[in-house]
Amino acid sequence: MDLFSSRSMVGLCLALLASTVLANEIVVEGSAQIVGGDLGQARELATRRALARAAEFNGANVSSQALVRQGLAMETVQVSASACTENAQQLSEKVQDSELTVVIKVTVREAGACHQTCQRAYVNRIIVTAFAMEFPEQKLPDENSRLSSFTALELSKKIVRRHRLLAEHESTVFPYRSAVRAPEPMMTLKDNETPFAMLARKHRGQYVVSGIYRDFGVQKSGWLAQSRRIEIEAFLHDGANGEVLARKTFAKVAQGSVELTSKPVIGSPQFYEGDLGRVWGGVLDEISQWVETQASCMPFIARVLQAKGNLIHIDAGAESGLSVGDSLSVHNWRDPPVQSVTGLALGREKSARTNASIRSVYPKFSILDLTDAPPHLEVQEGDVLYAQ
C-alpha cells in the first residue's frame, strides 16, 4: 500500500470513529399512566419521557441554587441533556395495571453534532399577510401605494420557490390593531378565534407569516444621491391558535435610485434589476429563508371538517404529503385560557385525545379512522390534528 492510500485509509477510519462517537442508535422505554381511558394522551407522554431518557444518554448538566430568606430555605435544580435525539421509531408498546410503556429506537447525537435539519413527509403551508408600515409618512407622496400587498405576494412566491413549503397570500389582510403595537395585542374574532387561526383555516394552512415595515425612510447623502433603509420585522404565528412562535428583524440599505415608482411594476424582472428592487428583494429572500428554517420542521396541523362515528374528514391531503396508513394525533383546546396575573390571555392548553389513522387520501382532504378512542369521545368540526 502506498503512502497516499495509507493516509486515505487512516482518514476514513478517523471519520468512521468520529461518526460513531457523535451518533449512537439506542433503544429506550418510557411509561405513563392511562387516565380516563385516554390511550393517545398516555402514548404521547410516554414517548416524550422515552426521548428525554435518550437525550440523557451521554450525560446531563445539573445546576442548583439555594436561597435562604427569613429562615426559609428554597432550592432550585435544573437538569439539561448534553445530547439531542432524532429519527425516533416506536418498536412496541404494552399496557399493564393502567400503565402504558412504549419502546422506541432513536438516534442520539452529542450536543456539538446537533443540527436543525429534518426529513419531513408532510409539507406545511404558510399564509402570508399584508405588511403594513409603522410610519406611513415615510412613503413619498407619488410612490406606489400597494407596497403592503406586493410584499405579501412576492414573499409567498419566494417561499414556494425554495421547495420546502407551500404558501398562499392574503394581500389585503393586516391582522393587528396597529403597526406600532404588533404583534400584541391581537384582535379576537367570534368563538375566541384569532385572525391568524381564521386565515389558516380558510386556506387550509398550518402557519401564518406577517410583518411590519419598521423603517422605509429616504435619506439624502449628497447633492443628488439618495439612500433608503428597509427594515422589516417578521412574525411567525401558529395557525391553530395565533400564538407568536418566532420573530426577527431584517434590514438593508439601498442606494441610488430608491424611489418606489409606478414603473417598473413591483415584482417584475425590471424592478428587481433596479437599485431599490435589488435590495428589497434581498430582504425578502432573507425572510423566506428564515421562514423555511423555522416552519419546515414544525408539526403538521390539520382540522376536522366533519365527523361521523369513527370516521372523520380533515382539510389536508396528498398535496401536503399525507399517505394511507399514516397516523395523526387528535387534540382539543382546554378552556378557559391561561391568564397572566394582570388578566392578559396567554393562550390555551391543548391535550391529546386519541389517534386517527388515514384510510383514504384525496388531493385536498383525507378520511381517517379514530383509533384508541376513549369512551364517549366526541370529535367535532374544527378540532385539530397534529403530526410530526
C-alpha positions in Angstrom: 0.0 0.0 0.0 1.5 3.4 -1.0 1.7 6.4 1.3 -1.4 8.1 -0.3 -3.5 5.0 0.2 -2.3 4.7 3.8 -3.3 8.3 4.6 -6.7 7.8 2.9 -7.3 4.7 5.0 -6.4 6.5 8.2 -8.6 9.4 7.3 -11.5 7.1 6.6 -11.0 5.3 9.9 -10.9 8.6 11.8 -14.1 9.7 10.1 -15.9 6.5 10.9 -14.7 6.7 14.5 -15.9 10.4 14.8 -19.3 9.5 13.4 -19.6 6.6 15.9 -18.8 8.9 18.7 -21.1 11.7 17.6 -24.1 9.4 16.9 -25.5 6.3 18.7 -28.6 4.3 18.0 -30.2 3.1 21.2 -33.4 1.6 22.4 -35.2 3.2 25.4 -38.5 2.9 27.3 -41.0 5.4 28.6 -44.1 4.9 30.7 -47.2 6.9 31.6 -50.5 6.3 33.4 -53.6 5.9 31.3 -56.1 8.4 32.7 -59.7 8.2 31.9 -59.1 5.5 29.2 -57.2 8.1 27.1 -54.6 5.8 25.5 -53.5 8.5 22.9 -52.5 11.0 25.6 -50.7 8.3 27.6 -48.8 7.3 24.5 -47.7 10.9 23.8 -46.5 11.4 27.4 -44.7 8.0 27.4 -42.9 8.8 24.1 -41.8 12.2 25.5 -40.3 10.5 28.6 -38.5 8.0 26.5 -37.0 10.7 24.3 -35.9 12.6 27.4 -34.2 9.5 28.7 -32.5 9.0 25.3 -31.3 12.6 25.3 -29.5 12.0 28.7 -27.7 9.0 27.2 -24.4 10.9 27.0 -24.9 12.5 30.4 -26.7 15.6 31.7 -25.8 19.0 33.1 -27.1 19.7 36.6 -27.1 23.1 38.2 -28.7 24.0 41.6 -29.2 27.2 43.5 -30.1 27.6 47.2 -31.8 30.7 48.6 -32.4 31.4 52.3 -34.8 34.1 53.2 -36.5 34.8 56.5 -35.5 31.3 57.8 -37.0 29.6 54.8 -34.6 27.6 52.5 -35.6 27.3 48.8 -33.6 25.2 46.3 -34.0 25.0 42.6 -32.4 22.3 40.4 -32.1 22.5 36.6 -31.2 19.4 34.5 -30.4 19.8 30.9 -29.4 17.0 28.5 -26.0 17.1 26.8 -27.3 15.5 23.6 -30.2 15.6 21.1 -32.4 12.9 19.5 -33.6 12.3 16.0 -35.1 9.5 13.8 -37.3 8.1 16.6 -39.2 4.9 15.7 -41.6 3.1 18.0 -40.9 -0.6 18.3 -43.6 -1.8 20.6 -45.9 -0.9 23.5 -47.7 -2.7 26.3 -50.3 -2.0 28.9 -50.1 -3.3 32.4 -52.0 -2.1 35.5 -53.3 1.1 33.8 -49.8 2.0 32.7 -48.6 2.2 29.1 -45.0 1.5 28.3 -43.6 2.3 24.8 -40.2 1.1 23.4 -38.6 3.3 20.8 -35.4 3.2 18.8 -33.8 6.6 18.4 -30.5 8.1 17.2 -28.7 10.2 19.8 -26.1 12.8 18.9 -23.7 14.8 21.0 -24.7 18.4 21.5 -22.0 19.6 19.2 -23.3 17.5 16.3 -27.0 18.5 16.7 -28.4 20.3 13.7 -31.9 21.7 12.8 -32.5 19.8 9.6 -35.2 17.3 9.2 -36.7 14.9 6.7 -40.4 15.6 6.7 -43.1 13.6 4.9 -45.6 16.4 5.4 -45.4 19.8 3.8 -46.6 22.8 5.9 -48.5 25.6 4.2 -47.7 29.2 5.1 -50.2 32.1 4.8 -48.6 35.5 4.2 -50.5 38.6 5.2 -50.0 42.2 4.2 -47.0 44.0 5.7 -48.0 47.5 7.0 -45.8 50.5 7.6 -45.2 51.7 11.1 -44.5 55.2 9.7 -46.7 55.6 6.6 -45.4 59.2 6.1 -42.0 57.7 5.1 -43.6 56.7 1.7 -43.2 59.6 -0.7 -46.4 61.3 -2.0 -46.2 59.9 -5.5 -44.9 56.4 -4.6 -46.8 53.2 -5.2 -49.5 52.7 -2.5 -49.6 48.9 -2.8 -46.3 48.1 -1.2 -48.0 46.2 1.6 -49.9 44.0 -0.8 -47.0 43.4 -3.1 -44.9 42.3 -0.1 -47.3 39.5 0.7 -47.5 38.4 -2.9 -43.7 38.4 -3.5 -42.8 36.8 -0.2 -45.2 33.9 -0.8 -43.6 33.4 -4.2 -40.2 33.3 -2.8 -41.2 30.8 -0.1 -42.7 28.4 -2.7 -39.6 28.7 -4.9 -37.5 27.3 -2.0 -39.4 24.0 -2.5 -39.8 23.0 1.2 -43.1 24.8 2.0 -46.4 25.6 0.3 -47.6 29.2 0.6 -50.6 31.4 -0.1 -51.1 35.2 0.4 -53.8 37.4 1.8 -52.6 40.7 0.4 -55.5 42.8 1.8 -55.4 41.4 5.4 -53.5 43.1 8.2 -54.0 41.1 11.4 -53.0 43.7 14.0 -54.9 46.6 15.6 -51.9 48.9 14.7 -48.4 48.5 13.3 -46.9 50.2 16.4 -48.3 47.6 18.8 -47.7 44.5 16.7 -47.6 41.6 17.4 -49.7 42.3 20.6 -52.5 42.7 21.3 -54.2 40.6 18.7 -57.8 41.1 17.7 -60.1 38.2 18.6 -63.0 37.1 16.4 -66.1 35.2 17.5 -65.7 31.9 19.4 -62.2 33.1 20.6 -60.7 32.6 17.1 -57.8 34.8 16.3 -57.4 36.3 12.8 -54.4 34.1 12.3 -56.4 30.9 13.0 -59.1 32.2 10.7 -56.7 32.8 7.8 -55.0 29.4 8.3 -58.4 27.6 8.4 -59.6 29.5 5.3 -56.5 28.4 3.3 -56.0 25.0 5.0 -52.7 26.3 6.2 -50.5 25.5 9.2 -48.7 28.8 10.0 -49.1 32.5 9.3 -46.4 35.0 8.5 -46.9 38.7 9.0 -44.7 41.7 9.3 -44.2 45.4 9.8 -42.0 47.9 7.9 -40.2 49.5 10.9 -38.3 51.8 8.5 -38.7 52.8 4.9 -37.3 56.3 5.1 -35.3 58.1 2.4 -32.0 59.9 3.3 -30.1 62.3 1.1 -26.4 61.6 1.1 -25.3 64.2 -1.3 -26.4 66.8 -3.9 -28.5 64.2 -5.8 -27.6 60.8 -4.2 -30.2 59.1 -2.0 -30.3 56.1 0.2 -33.2 54.2 1.7 -33.1 51.9 4.8 -35.5 49.0 4.6 -36.2 47.4 8.0 -38.9 44.7 8.3 -39.8 42.8 11.5 -41.4 39.5 10.6 -43.6 37.3 12.8 -44.4 33.6 12.5 -47.7 32.6 14.1 -49.3 29.2 15.0 -52.2 28.7 12.6 -54.2 26.8 15.2 -54.3 29.5 18.0 -52.4 32.5 16.6 -49.6 32.5 19.2 -46.3 34.1 18.1 -43.7 31.3 17.6 -40.8 33.4 16.3 -39.9 36.9 15.3 -36.9 38.5 13.6 -35.8 41.9 12.2 -34.2 42.2 8.7 -32.6 45.4 7.4 -30.6 46.5 4.4 -29.8 49.9 2.8 -30.5 50.7 -0.8 -28.5 53.5 -2.6 -29.0 55.2 -5.9 -32.5 55.2 -7.5 -34.5 54.4 -4.4 -38.0 55.8 -5.1 -40.9 53.4 -5.5 -42.2 54.5 -8.9 -45.2 53.0 -10.7 -42.9 51.6 -13.4 -41.3 49.1 -13.5 -44.0 47.2 -11.6 -43.0 45.8 -8.2 -42.0 42.1 -8.6 -41.2 42.4 -12.3 -37.7 41.4 -13.6 -37.0 45.0 -14.4 -37.9 46.1 -10.9 -35.5 43.5 -9.3 -32.7 44.8 -11.6 -33.0 48.3 -10.1 -31.3 49.8 -7.1 -34.3 49.6 -4.8 -35.7 46.3 -6.1 -32.4 44.5 -5.8 -32.1 45.4 -2.1 -35.8 44.9 -1.3 -35.7 41.5 -3.0 -32.7 40.6 -0.9 -34.6 41.4 2.3 -37.5 39.2 1.2 -35.0 36.4 0.3 -33.7 36.5 3.9 -37.2 36.4 5.3 -38.2 33.5 3.1 -35.1 31.6 4.2 -35.9 32.3 7.9 -39.5 31.2 7.4 -38.3 27.9 5.8 -35.8 27.3 8.7 -38.5 28.0 11.3 -41.6 26.3 9.8 -40.5 23.4 7.6 -39.7 21.2 10.6 -42.6 22.3 12.8 -45.5 19.9 13.5 -48.1 19.5 10.7 -51.6 20.8 11.6 -54.9 19.6 10.1 -58.5 20.4 11.0 -61.6 18.3 11.3 -64.1 19.1 8.5 -66.8 16.6 9.6 -67.1 13.7 12.0 -69.5 10.7 11.9 -68.9 7.8 14.2 -65.3 6.7 14.0 -64.8 8.4 10.6 -63.5 12.0 10.3 -62.7 14.2 7.3 -59.7 16.6 7.5 -58.6 19.5 5.4 -55.3 18.1 4.2 -54.5 15.6 1.6 -52.0 14.4 -1.0 -50.6 17.8 -1.8 -49.4 18.0 1.8 -47.7 14.6 1.6 -50.3 12.5 3.6 -50.5 8.8 2.8 -52.8 5.9 3.6 -51.8 4.3 6.9 -50.3 7.5 8.4 -51.4 8.3 12.0 -52.2 11.7 13.4 -53.0 12.8 16.9 -56.3 14.4 17.7 -56.2 17.3 20.1 -58.6 19.7 21.7 -58.2 23.0 23.5 -58.9 23.4 27.2 -61.0 26.3 28.4 -60.7 28.8 30.0 -57.5 30.3 28.5 -54.4 30.6 30.8 -54.1 34.2 32.0 -51.3 36.3 33.4 -51.5 38.0 36.8 -52.8 41.1 35.1 -55.6 39.2 33.3 -54.0 39.0 29.9 -54.8 35.8 28.0 -51.6 33.9 27.4 -53.1 31.1 25.4 -54.9 27.8 25.9 -53.6 24.3 26.8 -54.0 21.5 24.3 -54.3 17.9 25.2 -54.1 14.7 23.1 -57.5 12.8 22.9 -56.8 9.9 20.6 -55.1 8.9 17.4 -56.5 8.7 13.9 -55.3 6.5 11.0 -55.7 7.6 7.4 -57.8 5.3 5.3 -58.3 7.4 2.1 -56.3 10.3 0.7 -57.6 12.9 -1.9 -55.7 15.9 -3.3 -57.1 18.4 -0.7 -58.7 16.2 2.0 -58.4 12.8 3.7 -60.6 10.4 5.6 -59.4 8.9 8.8 -60.5 6.2 11.3 -60.3 7.0 15.0 -58.2 4.5 17.0 -57.8 4.0 20.7 -60.6 6.4 21.3 -61.7 6.7 25.0 -65.3 6.1 25.8 -67.9 8.8 24.9 -65.3 10.7 22.9 -66.8 13.4 20.6 -64.7 14.8 17.8 -66.2 17.9 16.4 -65.7 20.2 13.4 -62.7 22.4 14.0 -60.9 20.1 16.2 -57.1 20.0 15.5 -54.9 17.0 14.5 -51.1 17.1 14.8 -48.3 15.0 13.2 -44.6 15.3 13.3 
